[in-house]
Amino acid sequence: MPEANARLVFLGRLEDVAGCAELTVQPGPLDQVLARIDRALAVELLGERIRLALNGRLLSDAASIELAAGDELAFLPPVSGGCRG
């Protein structure tokens, strides 16, 4: 039986903001999906430096994302840090 939901996956600091590593959501256009989650989290996810990967492929345009059943959309914050010496 096919997956009826999609998943939002949060990496790095976004996992802390979300309070979880992933959310199961109803499929649909990204703007509608984000309208159904916590507003503060949605604002963080739409930050200009956040990258998105749909089913493992980095996207250049988030505006046209339509999640289908079984899709995984990962939100990747900017990478920071490094070695301290």
C-alpha positions, 0 to 999 in steps of 0.5 A: 500500500503506497504512503499517503503522507509526505514528510518534512525533515529538519536538519541542524538547528532546524531540528531544535526549532521544530522540536523534532527531526521530522513531521508527517504532513498531508501532501500538497503545495508547499505554501499550503503544507507550511500554513498547517504547521506552527507559524514560527517554524514555517517562518524559519523554514522559509528563511532565504539561507535555508536550502531544500532537498526533495527526495534527496535532490537539492532544489533551486526554486522552492516556489513550485514545490508540490509534495506528493504522497511518499515525498520527503522534503528536507530543510537544510540550514547553512553550515557553520562551525569548524575546528577550534584550535 
